[in-house]
Each structure stands twice: as C-alpha cells, then as structure tokens.
C-alpha cells in the first residue's frame, strides 16, 4: 500500500458479553469480526464495514427462573461504521487510539429456543429468526507490526427489538492488513 493509507481488511475474535435483559438467559460466548475499511494516512476519519458473528451460551435450567436450558443463540451482523483516530503513531501512522461507531442490521437465530417449551419467557423473538436494526459504538487501540496492525477493540451494541432492546458488548483482539 502507499504511504497515504488506503484499504484494509482484518480478522478479530474474542468474547461476546450479553447485557441487560438477555444476560438473565445467556452467558458470555464468542465473537468473530471481519472489518473491511478505508482510511487515508492524512485523515483522522475513516470508514469501515464490519461483518460479524456472535454466539452466546444458554444459562442452565434453574437459573433466572428458567425451567429448561435455552439453546445457544447466534447473531449475524453487518454494520457500517465511521472511525475517528484520537492519537496516531508509528510507520505510516498505523498505530492509533480510535473511536468507532455506526449502525447496521442484525440477524438473530435460536434466541429463546429451548429443549422444552415450558419456560415462561416473554420474548421479542418467539424462537423465530428475526432481523432488526441497531447501533454500535466503542473504542480501540491499534499497534503497528510490520505491514499490519494488531488491535484490541470493544463496542457497545444496541439492537432495537420489541420490548427491551437487545444489548451486548463484543471485546476482540485482531489483525489488520493493508
């Protein structure tokens, strides 16, 4: 890539931590994220598309009023985000402390499904796959290594579902290539 910056692609993985109401039914799981973006070396603003997959682990029967264990649900996502570098350093300015935020679509599967149907759960999903819109925002720290960057990032995600919004926090470590 030229010294002016440009296109990049990454791969990240880590934890997906449910918050709010869904944390009564699900424990932390994992998150995989593929950021594809563009940022000029001369600009503090960038744009990226994040393709993601999150999976939570169902809590055991007997906790939070569950009479049977829910299935492990998953979320497929695609989000358009802006990035804002607060501080930059290193060769070609690939190291940075940055903010990231935007909106996207989220496809929920296996939420509030269980081996038996006797859980008295009010669900915006009713066990069916559903696609909803939402917002995400957070911060990250990138360290240049050779022609790439290692990054650590966390974002708060809020998806607009019926009743209570569905919220979680992915915390990932990854690698970006230019």
Sine and cosine of phi, psi and omega as CSV:
sin_phi,cos_phi,sin_psi,cos_psi,sin_omega,cos_omega
0.00,0.00,0.40,-0.92,0.03,-1.00
-0.96,0.27,0.26,-0.97,-0.01,-1.00
-0.96,0.29,-0.08,1.00,0.01,-1.00
-1.00,0.06,0.05,1.00,-0.04,-1.00
1.00,-0.04,-0.42,-0.91,0.04,-1.00
0.66,-0.75,-0.53,-0.85,-0.07,-1.00
-0.96,0.28,0.52,-0.86,0.11,-0.99
-0.55,-0.84,0.35,-0.94,0.11,-0.99
-0.68,-0.73,0.53,-0.85,-0.04,-1.00
-0.64,-0.77,0.12,-0.99,0.09,-1.00
-0.58,-0.81,0.78,-0.63,-0.04,-1.00
-0.66,-0.75,0.43,-0.90,0.06,-1.00
-0.52,-0.86,0.41,-0.91,0.02,-1.00
0.13,-0.99,-0.52,-0.86,-0.08,-1.00
-0.99,-0.10,0.52,-0.85,0.16,-0.99
-0.89,-0.46,0.91,-0.42,-0.12,-0.99
-0.95,-0.32,0.93,-0.37,0.02,-1.00
-0.95,0.33,0.58,-0.82,0.06,-1.00
-0.77,-0.64,0.21,-0.98,0.02,-1.00
0.93,0.36,-0.50,-0.87,-0.10,-1.00
-0.85,0.53,-0.64,0.77,-0.07,-1.00
-0.92,0.38,-0.32,0.95,0.04,-1.00
-0.94,0.34,-0.24,0.97,0.11,-0.99
-0.95,0.32,-0.42,0.91,-0.09,-1.00
-0.93,-0.36,-0.35,0.94,-0.09,-1.00
-0.74,-0.67,0.57,-0.82,0.10,-1.00
-0.99,-0.15,0.16,-0.99,0.04,-1.00
-0.84,0.54,0.52,-0.85,0.05,-1.00
-0.71,-0.70,-0.65,-0.76,-0.03,-1.00
-0.81,-0.59,0.31,-0.95,-0.01,-1.00
-0.68,-0.74,0.69,-0.73,0.12,-0.99
-0.83,-0.56,0.70,-0.71,-0.09,-1.00
-0.67,-0.74,0.65,-0.76,0.09,-1.00
-0.85,-0.53,0.98,-0.19,0.08,-1.00
-1.00,0.07,0.73,-0.69,0.08,-1.00
-0.80,-0.60,0.88,-0.47,-0.12,-0.99
-0.52,-0.85,0.02,-1.00,0.05,-1.00
-0.64,-0.77,0.72,-0.70,0.09,-1.00
-0.44,-0.90,0.76,-0.65,0.05,-1.00
-0.98,0.20,0.57,-0.82,0.06,-1.00
-0.88,0.47,-0.47,0.88,-0.07,-1.00
-1.00,-0.01,0.07,1.00,-0.03,-1.00
-0.81,-0.58,0.59,-0.81,0.07,-1.00
-1.00,0.07,-0.17,0.99,0.01,-1.00
-0.99,-0.16,0.60,-0.80,0.07,-1.00
-0.60,-0.80,0.14,-0.99,0.01,-1.00
-0.73,-0.68,0.63,-0.78,0.08,-1.00
-0.48,-0.88,0.41,-0.91,0.12,-0.99
-0.96,-0.29,0.76,-0.65,0.06,-1.00
-0.93,-0.36,0.86,-0.51,0.11,-0.99
-0.98,-0.22,0.79,-0.62,-0.12,-0.99
-0.63,-0.77,0.30,-0.95,0.10,-0.99
-0.62,-0.78,0.82,-0.57,0.07,-1.00
-0.84,-0.55,0.57,-0.82,0.05,-1.00
-0.66,-0.75,0.78,-0.63,0.05,-1.00
-0.98,-0.19,0.25,-0.97,0.07,-1.00
-0.95,-0.32,0.77,-0.64,0.01,-1.00
-0.92,0.40,0.64,-0.77,0.07,-1.00
-0.95,0.32,0.42,-0.91,-0.03,-1.00
-0.95,0.31,0.48,-0.88,0.10,-0.99
-0.84,0.55,0.60,-0.80,-0.02,-1.00
0.99,-0.14,-0.23,0.97,0.06,-1.00
-0.98,-0.22,0.57,-0.82,0.04,-1.00
0.79,0.61,0.52,0.85,0.03,-1.00
0.98,0.21,0.18,0.98,0.01,-1.00
-0.98,0.20,0.76,-0.65,0.06,-1.00
-1.00,-0.08,-0.27,0.96,0.15,-0.99
-0.57,-0.82,0.41,-0.91,-0.06,-1.00
-0.97,0.24,0.79,-0.62,0.07,-1.00
-0.94,0.33,0.44,-0.90,0.10,-0.99
-0.89,0.46,0.33,-0.94,0.08,-1.00
-0.98,0.18,0.93,-0.38,-0.07,-1.00
-1.00,0.09,0.31,-0.95,0.03,-1.00
-0.70,-0.71,0.36,-0.93,0.00,-1.00
-0.72,-0.70,0.86,-0.51,0.15,-0.99
-0.99,-0.10,0.64,-0.76,-0.06,-1.00
-0.59,-0.81,0.44,-0.90,0.15,-0.99
-0.64,-0.77,0.86,-0.51,-0.06,-1.00
-0.74,-0.67,0.62,-0.78,0.11,-0.99
-0.98,-0.18,0.82,-0.57,-0.09,-1.00
-0.78,-0.63,0.49,-0.87,0.22,-0.97
-0.98,-0.18,0.55,-0.83,0.11,-0.99
-0.88,-0.47,0.54,-0.84,0.02,-1.00
-0.72,-0.69,0.93,-0.38,0.04,-1.00
-0.98,0.22,0.84,-0.54,0.05,-1.00
-1.00,0.07,-0.62,0.78,0.02,-1.00
-0.61,-0.79,0.66,-0.75,0.03,-1.00
-0.76,-0.65,0.51,-0.86,0.02,-1.00
-0.38,-0.93,0.10,-1.00,0.10,-1.00
1.00,0.09,0.08,-1.00,0.01,-1.00
-0.85,0.53,0.76,-0.65,-0.04,-1.00
0.82,0.57,0.34,0.94,0.07,-1.00
0.83,0.56,0.65,0.76,-0.01,-1.00
-0.99,0.10,-0.25,0.97,0.10,-1.00
-1.00,0.06,0.66,-0.75,-0.03,-1.00
-0.28,-0.96,0.41,-0.91,0.26,-0.97
-0.96,-0.29,0.84,-0.55,-0.16,-0.99
-0.65,-0.76,0.33,-0.94,0.16,-0.99
-0.95,-0.31,0.49,-0.87,0.03,-1.00
-0.63,-0.78,0.65,-0.76,0.02,-1.00
-0.21,-0.98,0.43,-0.90,0.01,-1.00
0.14,-0.99,-0.43,-0.90,-0.03,-1.00
-0.64,-0.77,0.28,-0.96,-0.02,-1.00
-0.22,-0.98,-0.20,-0.98,0.05,-1.00
-0.89,-0.45,0.56,-0.83,-0.12,-0.99
-0.72,-0.70,0.81,-0.58,-0.02,-1.00
-0.96,-0.28,0.92,-0.38,-0.03,-1.00
-1.00,-0.09,0.75,-0.66,0.09,-1.00
-0.75,-0.67,0.58,-0.82,0.04,-1.00
0.90,0.44,0.36,0.93,0.07,-1.00
-0.97,0.25,0.76,-0.65,0.04,-1.00
0.88,0.47,0.37,0.93,0.23,-0.97
-0.99,0.11,0.52,-0.85,0.07,-1.00
-0.56,-0.83,0.21,-0.98,0.00,-1.00
-0.91,0.42,-0.50,0.87,0.07,-1.00
-0.79,-0.61,0.43,-0.90,-0.07,-1.00
-1.00,-0.09,0.42,0.91,-0.07,-1.00
-0.99,-0.11,0.11,0.99,0.11,-0.99
-0.96,0.27,0.81,-0.58,0.04,-1.00
-1.00,0.05,0.98,0.18,-0.08,-1.00
-0.89,-0.46,0.79,-0.61,0.15,-0.99
-1.00,0.09,0.87,-0.50,-0.14,-0.99
-0.78,-0.63,0.71,-0.71,0.13,-0.99
-0.95,0.31,-0.15,0.99,-0.08,-1.00
-0.97,-0.23,-0.51,0.86,-0.07,-1.00
0.79,0.62,0.54,0.84,0.05,-1.00
0.98,0.21,-0.19,0.98,-0.04,-1.00
-1.00,0.02,0.53,-0.85,0.12,-0.99
-0.88,0.48,0.61,-0.79,-0.01,-1.00
-0.55,-0.84,0.55,-0.84,0.04,-1.00
-0.90,-0.43,0.77,-0.63,-0.04,-1.00
-0.69,-0.73,0.31,-0.95,0.07,-1.00
-1.00,-0.09,0.37,-0.93,0.01,-1.00
-0.25,-0.97,0.02,-1.00,0.00,-1.00
-0.85,-0.53,0.44,-0.90,0.05,-1.00
-0.60,-0.80,0.52,-0.85,0.04,-1.00
-0.31,-0.95,0.56,-0.83,-0.01,-1.00
-0.07,-1.00,-0.42,-0.91,-0.07,-1.00
-0.58,-0.82,0.34,-0.94,0.02,-1.00
-0.50,-0.87,0.19,-0.98,0.01,-1.00
-0.68,-0.73,0.84,-0.54,-0.02,-1.00
-0.91,-0.42,0.65,-0.76,0.01,-1.00
-0.85,-0.53,0.84,-0.55,0.00,-1.00
-0.94,0.34,0.70,-0.72,0.08,-1.00
-0.65,-0.76,0.95,-0.33,-0.06,-1.00
0.86,0.51,-0.77,-0.64,0.01,-1.00
-1.00,-0.03,0.19,0.98,-0.03,-1.00
-0.76,-0.65,-0.10,-1.00,0.03,-1.00
-0.65,-0.76,0.67,-0.74,0.17,-0.99
-1.00,-0.07,0.69,-0.72,0.00,-1.00
-0.71,-0.71,0.44,-0.90,0.10,-0.99
-0.83,-0.55,0.74,-0.67,-0.10,-0.99
-0.52,-0.85,0.55,-0.84,0.11,-0.99
-0.65,-0.76,0.65,-0.76,0.02,-1.00
-0.70,-0.72,0.56,-0.83,0.13,-0.99
-1.00,-0.05,0.80,-0.60,-0.04,-1.00
-0.90,-0.44,0.77,-0.63,0.03,-1.00
-0.80,-0.60,0.89,-0.46,0.00,-1.00
-0.93,-0.36,0.71,-0.70,-0.08,-1.00
-0.99,0.15,0.99,-0.10,0.03,-1.00
-0.92,-0.39,0.34,-0.94,0.00,-1.00
-0.85,0.53,0.57,-0.82,-0.06,-1.00
0.96,0.29,-0.78,-0.63,0.04,-1.00
-0.97,0.26,0.64,-0.77,0.12,-0.99
-0.90,0.44,0.44,-0.90,0.03,-1.00
-0.99,-0.12,0.80,-0.59,-0.12,-0.99
-0.74,-0.67,0.60,-0.80,0.11,-0.99
-0.37,-0.93,0.24,-0.97,-0.03,-1.00
-0.80,-0.60,0.95,-0.32,0.15,-0.99
-0.99,0.14,0.67,-0.74,0.07,-1.00
-0.82,-0.58,0.92,-0.39,-0.14,-0.99
-0.78,-0.62,0.37,-0.93,0.16,-0.99
-0.83,-0.56,0.69,-0.72,-0.06,-1.00
-0.44,-0.90,-0.10,-1.00,-0.01,-1.00
-0.73,-0.68,0.72,-0.70,0.07,-1.00
-0.91,-0.42,0.69,-0.73,0.06,-1.00
-0.91,-0.42,0.66,-0.75,0.06,-1.00
-0.95,-0.30,0.00,0.00,0.00,0.00
